[in-house]
């Protein structure tokens, strides 16, 4: 109890609270702009944190990160330009809701359930971090291989158009991920002698191109056909969420738990968590047909999931000093600089500091609600700006965002190529989101497969020899089999009902 | 440009063939059965299966839909000019930003794009100036992105 009081004393100081508020505003700003990432926000904060004590330094980073991940949903819902790959899972639903005049409800759902997911993840972090980290450490390349494959499969099965078109998109993403020298064999692939291509296709310029630039182009060609957005002035950011909590309690808890568990795995993170949660939500929903057409259920589950994953990622980082993603990698560096060496001893040597950090997690997820509301209200004015003014400004943001990744115009070139590709894909009803997931997870899939094969001396059976790997593997195969079985059953039922009609059904 | 399932299937098959052929240039890790060629081969094989499935399904259904259909917007000169302008302006940034500097290029992109979309000049000019300065200040100064500079506007940095 004494330790908790000391920790509270460290956090509830005007200076620390001011730092939390300022970094929250900074995180919201960075996250809401396509091209600026939570990682970039963290990296930019590092030099500033050098002048701070440990608690405000960590508070600044934790708050900015949580805010940036939520804020990525704002351009997703309003403009169909998700700020992060994690937001891409449910961007279609969120955007359709905005088109139906329910933008406030969509953003409110993402905000409230992001906060709930984040708080759930923090509770797990506080109570069971060491035990969870033990399990996470048992994951080897075999388990990761199946997990990544499961994430990729989900991307196909949740695609609002056909499975074949979802697969085309995924294969495009996976192919783009093979470009460069960063593969287990270290051989340059598809670089055509270009030095910049050796580093591969960076997913941020690709994502800006596929989502944002293609949307700019679509806004030009479909300016008259697009449904106008009805904003009736009803304030449903929070009011509708109480109904959603009562209607979807299982989805909320399942999303939070899935996100936290996946986030706790080093290297997995919010992207896979959001996709798997969205797919699970769709699979167990009574209104499957509404997914991808402006339905809030997937937003509840996947929104809670990706922020749960953000909190979950801190479990291996704080308990073992193993970074789960690039953000926690930066934070581990900051912790070392501040003398709080992450690892089991941090709980013994500096318990008041670590509890203060936990308190900051709660504060960051709670402060998200009022500040997120302000951000939603502010950003919603975007919709009142005519496309002919808004789109050129967005294009400039896209250019600068792509440039900022490597401070090179090569990023802008990538953005252009993927922008045209995204536009052509959309014209042919090929969903864009699976391509992004393929691009993000492709290298992980390859790395884990090759590593596993080297370990197992080429034996495929090794993928089923470890208990967790076998469970994940069987689950993945079941996920693949269900649509085939359903298709065959439909065909069989169809041919039994009308024996003359034996053409395949669409 | 909209393709039906048959043409899309053929395009996927062509892509699969290209990937599979190119994968022959890559070799396994020394002493191992797998390496740089594994992933392209896997993608190529899955793509080939997908292409065959799409072509077969379309053929069995009697090749529904037109092979290649021009989208309605392609008949509107304003839409075509708008798309071409947007793409050309990105190319202009890629080619000239280092030489001319960020501020003039950004202003030019905003102004030309807005005028192409028929924004009135009285709106376009102030918005272009304001947005350029906003982006330059936030990215160039606050976020320390090394945007290309030019001498005569150095007071902005």
Interface residues (C-beta under 8 A of the other chain):
Chain A: X30 X36 X40 X44 X164 X167 X168 X171 X174 X175 X178 X183 X184 X185 X186 X187 X189 X190 X213 X216 X217 X220 X221 X222 X223 X386 X387 X388 X389 X391 X392 X393 X395 X396 X397 X399 X400 X403 X404 X407 X409 X412 X413 X415 X416 X419 X420 X424 X427 X428 X442 X445 X446 X449 X450 X453 X454 X458 X503 X504 X506
Chain B: X1 X2 X3 X5 X8 X12 X15 X19 X22 X26 X27 X28 X29 X32 X33 X34 X35 X36 X38 X39 X40 X43 X46 X47 X50 X53 X54 X57 X60 X61 X71 X73 X76 X79 X82 X83 X86 X87 X89 X90 X91 X93 X94 X97 X98 X106 X109 X110 X113 X114 X117 X118 X119 X123 X124 X127 X128 X131 X132 X135 X139 X143 X144 X145 X146 X147
